[in-house]
Amino acid sequence: MHTTIIKHSSRGFLFALAFLFVFTPSCDEEILNQANPNVVTPDLFFKTADDATKAIVGAYSPLTDILYYTRMNVFATDYRSDVVNGFATSERTAPGRFAAESNRNMVGWTWGPMWKIISRTNAILANVPAIEMDEADKNAILGEAYFLRAYNYHQMLQIYRYVPLVTEPIDIEASREILQAPPADVYNQIVSDLREAQSRLPVTWTGANVGRATSGAATGLLGRVMLSNSDFAGAKTELQKVISSGTYELME
């Protein structure tokens, strides 16, 4: 008796389930494709002065990444000079003997933080101008973004020489199609960015903001960039501005 009831119940359940699949209308796609309110996109984020400040602080943050200045950057820069003996067998020291391979960890490690900063500054430069906020604060933030983008492109130019040149926000799919740029184009972009930074950044910061990029930092970096490109006359002009500014002096 019990067995018969179970069999009949099972058949009834399966029949009802089949009926639902056949006769129930399909779901509305809009119900299934909902926007996640917890995801912050550039369109949703860049609305206020506080957003702009958070964005520029976030653009600085990869500088302290262990894959950048906290550790790995030294292997891609100082180890290629005569400062240390880079002829060891570790993968980390491969750049020091000009043996780094693009598909190995060391290149990926040093490449990543620089591109994080470039990507974040591109987003700032594209979105912050439309924010209603104090113009002096906005100018300073844009100046910092230009400075950070120039600084990291100069690092990449020195380490890799041939790199893509990206100056606006792009999605992942579009990034797959970007080719390497001629080094001269990257150099010109660096100079242009530093000129913008010079005109926008404050001479000094105060309080908790001390340490952020200044107009003098942009000028000094511009002189260094020109030296690396053998533009000695241009470098002399820019570095003389720093020397004669009265803002800086040699350490004891």
N, C-alpha and C positions, 0 to 999 in steps of 0.2 A: 504493500500500500504506500509506504513512504517512498519507495523507489519510483513508483509511477508518478507521484506528485512532483518529485524533483525533476524527472524527465520533462513533464509537461511544463513546469515552471521555466526550465532552461530554454525550451523551444519558444515559449512566449516572450522571454527576455530577448532572445536573438531576433525574433520577428519584429519586436518593437524597435530594437536598435537599427535594424535594416530599414524600417519605415522612416525613422528619423533621418538617416543618411540620404534617402531617396527624395523625400518630400519636404524636408526642412530647407528654407531658402538659404543661399550662401551668405556668409558674413560680410558686412560692409568693410572694405579695406581701410577706411578711415578709422574704424574702431581698432583694427589690429595695428596700424602704424601710428602710434602715439609719440609725441615729442617727450623726451626725458627731461623733466624740469630740473634734474640735478646736474645736467651737463651744461657747462659754461662755454659758449662759443664767442668769437669776437663780436658778432652782431648783438649778443646779449650783454657782453661784459663792458665794452667801452662806452659808458654812459656818463660817468661822473669824474670829478677831479680826483677823488679817492681811487677810482679804477685806474686812472692814468699813473698815479703814484705807485700803486701796487704793481703795475705792469713794468715800470722802469726798474723797480727793485728786483723784480723777477728776472729782468734781463741781465742784471749784474750777477745773479746768484751762481750760474755755472762756472764763473771764474774760480770759485772755491771748491769746485768738484774735485774729487780725488783723481779723476782722469784728466784734469787740467792743471792749475797751478798748485794744488795741494800735493801732487806727486808726478803724474805722467808727462806733463809738458816739458820738464827738464830733459827727458830722454830724447825728445824731438827737436830740442833747441840747443841747449848748452852742450849736450853730448856730441853734437856735430861740429863743435869748435875745438880749439886746443886747450880748453879749460880742464877737461878730464880725458882720461883714456877710455874711449868708447869701445875698444876692441875686446869685448867679452862675448860670451856665448849665449847670453840671455836674449830672448825675443825683445825685451824692453830696450835693450841697448842697440838693436838693429839699426835704428836711424843714425846712431853715432858712427857707424861704419858704412853708411849709405847702402844698407842691405834690407831696408824695410819693404815688405811685400803688402800690396793693397788688400789682400784677402786675409791678412793675419790680424790678430787682436790689437797690436800696438797702433796701427794706423786707424782702426776703427775707434779705439779709445781716445786718441788725441783729436780726431776729426769731429766726433760727436758734440762735445761741449761748445766748440766754436760755432757749429751750425745751429745749436740751440739759441745762442745769443743773436746770431744773424737773423734767424727766424723770428725771434721775439721783437727785435728792433724793427724789423720790417712791418710787423703788426702794429707796433706803436706809431710808426711814421705814417701808416695808412689810416689809422683810426683816431688818434688823439687830436689832430687838427679840428675835427668836428665837435669836440667836447666843449661845452660852455664852462669856462673856468678862468681864473686869473691869468692874464696873458703872459705875465712874467714867469709864472710857474710853468705854464704850457711851453713857453720858449725854452726854458731850462731843460724840461723833460725831453723835448725834441732834440735839443743840443746833445744831451747825454746819449740819446739813441743813435744819432749820427756818429758820435765819438766811438761808441761801443761797436757799431757796425764796421767803421773804418779800422779800428784796432784789430778786430778779429779777421777781417779780410787781409790786413797786412801780415798777421801771423800766418795765415794760410798761404799767402803768396810766398813768404819766406821759407815755409816748410815744404810746400808741395809744388809751388810755381804755377801749375795748371789746375785751376779750380772753376766750378760753375760760378757765374755772376748772377745772383738773385737779389733784386731790390724791392720786391713787393710780395705780399702773402700769396702762397700757392698751395694747392692741395697735393696729397701724396702722388696721385696719378700723374699730375702735370710735372712733378719733379723728376719723374722717370725719363722724361723727354729732353731735359735740359743738358746741353753739351758743355764741355769746358770752354772757358772764354780765353781769348788772348791775354797774356799777363799785362800788356799795356792798357787794356780796357779796365782791368781790375785796379791797376795803379791809378788810372784817371778817376775812377769812382772813389777810391780812398781819398785822394786829394780833394775832390768835390765835397765829400762828406765832412772832412776836417775843416774846410772853409765854412761850411754851414755851422759846424760845432763852434768854431771860433766866434762867430757873430751872435750865437744864441746863449752860450754858457756864461754863468757868472764868473767874476774874477775869483771869488772865494765863497765858501759855504760856512755856516756857523752851526754850533751845537752838534746835535746827533747827525747832521748831514755832512760833517767834515769827512772827506775821503771820496766824495762823489766827484765826477769829472768837472774840471774847470776850463775856462778859456785858455789859461796858460798850459794846461795839460794837452789841449788840442793843438796849440801852437808848437809845443815841444815835440809832440808826436809827428806833426807835419814836417818839422825839420829833420827828424830821424828818417821818415819815409823818403824824403828827398835825398838824403845821404845814401840810402840803400839803392836809389835809382841813379846815383852819380850826378844828381843835380846840385852841385856844390854851391853855386851862386844862390839858388833858391833856398837851400838849407841855411846858408849864412844869414840871409834876410830874416827867416823865421826864428832861428835860434837867437839872433841879436835882440829880437823883440822880448824874448824871455829874460835875457841877461839884463836888459835895460828897463824892465818893467818895475823894478823895485820891490816886487812881490817875493822873489826867490833869492836865496844866497847859498853859498857852499857850506857844507857841514864842516865843523871844526876838524 
